[in-house]
Amino acid sequence: MRSGAETVEEYVESLPEDREQQIAQVRDVILANLPDGYVETMNWGMISYEIPLETHPNTYNGKPLLYAALASQKNHMAVYLSGVYGVDGAEPAFRARYLATGKKLDMGKSCVRFKTIEDLPLELIGETIASLSPEEFITGFEKARAR
């Protein structure tokens, strides 16, 4: 479900009340842990946390480098964690830490899907968001791109 909202506030306010509250909670965790240098914006129809093109213009698609995103889809909500997908060894470590919380993990390559906020270990999400500075993320991106 791609949103046509132009601002983050418009996106959040357009959600059904139960989703609005849950997405707002996850957004608060992301913003509280987001390292300096990333910006919050609407991109790809979801709330995106990116490295602006002014900082890193050399991307494969000419769009800002996506670090994380937050979305309400038709049947679930999702947090997208590009750092978990793009950094060597990060995915297995994230999966192990997630499973150690006792919560059920529903994850694609970078997409962590959840039905309710209770399904999501917010502390782990915050730690994961805080784990990579923009410089470290760019370095990992460039390393992966060179392969």
C-alpha positions in Angstrom: 0.0 0.0 0.0 1.9 3.0 -1.2 0.8 6.4 0.2 0.5 9.6 -1.7 1.1 11.7 1.4 3.6 14.5 0.8 4.6 14.9 4.5 5.3 12.5 7.3 2.6 14.2 9.4 0.1 13.8 6.6 1.0 10.1 6.2 0.7 9.3 10.0 -2.6 11.2 10.2 -4.0 9.4 7.2 -3.7 6.0 9.0 -6.6 4.3 10.9 -6.4 5.3 14.6 -4.9 2.0 15.8 -2.2 2.1 13.1 -1.6 5.8 13.6 -0.7 5.3 17.3 1.6 2.3 16.6 3.4 3.9 13.7 3.9 7.0 15.8 5.4 4.9 18.6 7.9 3.2 16.2 8.7 6.6 14.6 9.4 8.1 18.1 11.9 5.2 18.7 13.6 5.7 15.3 13.9 9.5 15.8 15.2 9.2 19.3 18.0 6.9 18.0 18.7 8.2 14.6 22.3 9.4 14.2 22.9 12.9 13.0 23.3 13.1 9.2 20.2 11.2 8.3 17.0 13.0 7.4 13.3 12.0 7.8 11.2 12.4 4.7 8.5 10.9 2.6 9.9 8.8 -0.2 8.8 5.6 -2.0 5.3 6.1 -0.4 6.6 5.6 3.2 8.4 7.4 6.0 12.1 7.3 5.0 15.3 7.9 6.8 17.9 8.7 4.3 21.3 10.2 3.5 20.6 13.3 1.4 22.0 13.5 -2.1 23.9 16.6 -1.0 25.9 14.3 1.3 26.2 11.3 -0.9 25.1 11.9 -4.5 26.7 8.7 -6.0 23.8 6.3 -5.7 22.8 3.6 -8.2 19.3 5.1 -8.8 19.9 8.9 -8.3 17.8 8.9 -5.2 18.9 9.4 -1.6 20.5 6.4 0.1 17.8 4.7 2.2 18.9 3.8 5.7 15.6 2.9 7.2 11.9 3.3 6.5 8.5 2.8 8.2 5.3 1.9 6.6 1.7 0.7 7.1 0.9 -1.9 4.5 -2.4 -3.6 3.8 -1.9 -6.6 6.1 0.9 -5.5 8.4 3.2 -2.6 9.3 6.9 -2.7 8.5 10.3 -1.3 9.5 12.9 -1.5 6.7 16.5 -1.7 8.0 18.9 -1.3 5.1 21.9 -1.4 7.5 20.9 -4.9 8.6 20.7 -6.0 4.9 23.7 -4.2 3.6 26.4 -4.6 6.2 28.4 -7.9 6.4 27.4 -10.0 9.4 24.6 -7.6 10.6 21.6 -9.7 9.4 22.5 -13.0 11.3 23.3 -10.9 14.5 20.0 -9.0 14.2 18.0 -12.2 13.7 19.6 -13.8 16.7 19.0 -10.8 18.9 15.4 -10.5 17.7 14.7 -14.2 18.4 16.3 -13.9 21.8 13.5 -11.4 22.8 11.0 -14.3 22.4 9.0 -12.4 19.8 8.2 -14.0 16.4 10.3 -12.7 13.6 8.7 -12.1 10.2 11.5 -10.7 8.1 12.5 -10.4 4.5 15.9 -9.1 3.4 15.5 -5.8 5.3 11.8 -5.7 6.0 10.7 -6.5 9.5 6.9 -7.0 9.4 4.7 -6.7 12.5 0.9 -6.8 13.1 1.0 -4.9 16.4 3.5 -2.9 18.4 3.7 -5.8 20.9 5.2 -7.9 18.1 8.2 -5.6 17.7 11.2 -5.4 20.1 11.4 -1.6 20.2 14.6 -1.5 22.2 16.3 -3.6 19.5 14.9 -1.5 16.7 16.3 1.6 18.5 19.7 0.0 19.0 19.8 -1.1 15.3 18.9 2.4 14.1 21.6 3.9 16.4 24.3 1.4 15.3 25.5 3.0 12.0 26.6 6.6 11.4 26.0 7.9 7.9 29.7 7.5 7.2 29.7 3.9 8.2 26.6 3.2 6.2 28.0 4.9 3.1 31.2 2.8 3.5 29.2 -0.4 3.8 27.1 0.6 0.8 30.1 1.4 -1.4 31.8 -1.9 -0.3 28.7 -3.9 -1.3 28.3 -2.0 -4.5 31.9 -2.8 -5.5 31.2 -6.5 -5.3 
